[in-house]
Amino acid sequence: MKKKIINTMWVMGVLALAGFCLSACDNELDIQQAYPFTVETMPVQKHIVKGQTAEIRCTLKREGNFADTHYTIRYFQSDGKGRLKMDDGTVFKPNDRYTLTKEEFRLYYTSAFSEQQTIDVYVEDNFGQTKKLSFEFNSQKDEEKEKKDEDRK
């Protein structure tokens, strides 16, 4: 009788341990899909006159690589007036999304205004992560006015 009780307790213990171990298993693999990223730029000129084009050299840096990650780019101009173009010739319309197909790319901003201009460029992935780049251009008139103001002081 004692042996039967010990065997029963042993079987119950093994079943409890097996149930605990099996419940901790997950049939699905935990695959990371959304990796952080940054967009780095070379230094960009600060002064631009109407009709002049500024080049913005960009590099998309990813911390990991998931094959189904897609990036888009868009821009918004809060001050001034101008045109933003991709190195493949695509002319951007403000706030429209465009597919970004390369990790190294160039943007070209052409001024159509004679005063201060500001553009914000947004690079987004399909997981909702966004990086914002802001560029501010001053005209020669703004620079001359600042210099005159400093000379008066």
WOFENTA-V425121 format. One record per residue. N is the residue number from 0. OMEGA is omega in whole degrees, 0 to 359 (NA if undefined). D_LAST is the distance of its C-alpha to the last C-alpha in Angstrom with 2 decimals. Layout:
# WOFENTA-V425121
[[N,OMEGA,D_LAST] [N,OMEGA,D_LAST]]
This chain:
# WOFENTA-V425121
[[0,179,105.37] [1,180,102.85] [2,180,102.22] [3,179,101.66] [4,179,99.04] [5,179,97.21] [6,179,97.30] [7,179,96.00] [8,180,93.14] [9,179,92.33] [10,179,92.31] [11,179,90.11] [12,179,87.64] [13,179,87.49] [14,179,87.00] [15,179,84.22] [16,179,82.45] [17,178,82.86] [18,178,81.55] [19,181,78.48] [20,182,77.76] [21,180,78.32] [22,179,76.15] [23,181,73.18] [24,178,73.51] [25,182,71.46] [26,183,72.73] [27,176,69.27] [28,178,67.04] [29,183,63.51] [30,177,61.52] [31,181,57.74] [32,183,56.41] [33,178,52.75] [34,176,50.79] [35,177,47.06] [36,174,44.94] [37,173,41.41] [38,181,39.75] [39,178,37.75] [40,170,35.53] [41,177,34.34] [42,183,30.56] [43,180,29.52] [44,183,26.99] [45,185,23.80] [46,181,23.20] [47,177,25.89] [48,181,26.47] [49,180,29.17] [50,181,32.56] [51,180,31.52] [52,176,33.34] [53,179,32.09] [54,178,34.79] [55,180,34.99] [56,186,37.65] [57,174,39.20] [58,176,41.89] [59,180,43.83] [60,180,44.80] [61,176,47.74] [62,178,49.03] [63,183,52.53] [64,174,54.40] [65,189,56.56] [66,183,58.27] [67,177,57.85] [68,179,54.07] [69,181,52.36] [70,175,48.65] [71,179,46.90] [72,176,43.44] [73,178,41.54] [74,177,38.02] [75,179,35.96] [76,183,32.93] [77,178,30.69] [78,175,27.90] [79,182,28.43] [80,180,31.66] [81,183,33.45] [82,177,36.63] [83,184,37.59] [84,177,40.61] [85,182,42.71] [86,176,43.89] [87,178,47.38] [88,180,46.18] [89,176,46.12] [90,183,43.49] [91,168,42.37] [92,182,42.40] [93,177,39.97] [94,172,41.66] [95,179,44.91] [96,178,46.28] [97,180,47.32] [98,177,49.50] [99,187,47.88] [100,183,50.60] [101,177,48.90] [102,174,47.05] [103,183,44.88] [104,179,43.38] [105,175,40.55] [106,179,38.60] [107,178,37.01] [108,178,34.28] [109,182,33.97] [110,174,31.08] [111,187,32.13] [112,183,28.76] [113,178,25.61] [114,183,23.12] [115,181,22.70] [116,179,26.14] [117,174,27.65] [118,174,31.24] [119,180,33.26] [120,181,36.38] [121,173,39.22] [122,185,42.08] [123,173,45.01] [124,183,48.45] [125,175,51.64] [126,176,51.59] [127,178,48.51] [128,183,45.93] [129,172,42.57] [130,182,39.58] [131,174,36.32] [132,179,33.86] [133,179,30.53] [134,179,28.67] [135,179,25.34] [136,175,24.51] [137,178,21.37] [138,176,21.87] [139,178,20.38] [140,179,18.76] [141,181,16.99] [142,179,15.84] [143,179,14.65] [144,178,12.81] [145,181,11.05] [146,178,10.19] [147,178,8.96] [148,178,6.75] [149,180,5.39] [150,180,5.51] [151,184,3.81] [152,NA,0.00]]
